[in-house]
Amino acid sequence: MGRARWGGVMAGVIATVVMVVGCSVSPSATSSVETNESSTSSRSAPDEPSSVVPQSDEGALQEDMGGETPSQENARRAAENYLDVMAFSRSGLIDQLKYEGFSKADAEYAVDVLRVDWKEQAAKKAQEYLDSMPFSRAGLIDQLEYEGFSSAEAEYGVSRTGL
């Protein structure tokens, strides 16, 4: 399929995710992803390595978390929820948060404070694509790059699928 067709397919997938994430977020809900060193991410299946890199300086992260504005906190929580549902590239997640009405600064803050392993996200996204339809190696790399992953991230992601 061409890129234009994939854009339509992904728009439908993202719309579905928005509905699922929107319905599952409540102000009192606790995040399923901790952002400190001693936590384990629920973004990956039990047998998969986490795609969130633990924060090496817990004190600095707590300082960051304590100084969050309400908008930054909401953007971070939305980013966590999106990553719980599907894989994103850094730019794709920022774009999604901006589409949801967050400022560029809040979206970038949210994505960066989570310390996401974007190569692992590329591997998950590659597998998501392969679970829905067949791809050639080159075609899947091209699709991941179109989604906003770097060439290195896309190569890594496709390699992890065995292609």
Phi, psi and omega in degrees: 000150180281168181297322181299318180294320179297326178301318178293319179297313182293326177298319177295319179296315181294322177299319178296317179298319180300318179294317181294313181294318180299323180285337185264355183263127172230153183303329182266000182293141176269148181289140178276359180235121175274152181244024175246170189297328186274002185265167175240134182282144175261014180287337183246158177296159185305327182267000181260149175290150180293146177262007176250124181279129180299144177290128183279337180241089186302322180297319179294321180293317179298323177296316177299313184295320181293333182264012180291140170282162176303322180293320176296318179299315180295320178296318179297315180296321177295318178298317177302315180296318178299316181291337175290333185265320182203166181275146178223154165279165179301309182294325178295321179289319176299314179299320180295317178295320177297320177300326179284357176105000177283148177293160178301318181297316180292322178296315179295319177302310183301314182292321183284326182289338180283343178056054182281140174274101186290334175294319177294323176297321177296321178296317179294317180295319178300316179293322176303315179296313182294331177290338182259335179191159181284149177221152166280162178303311182296320180295322180289320175300314180300317180296317179295320177296321177298326179286352177110000177283148175290166178302317180295318179295317180295315178301314180298313182300315181291321178300323180295338179277348182097356178284000000 
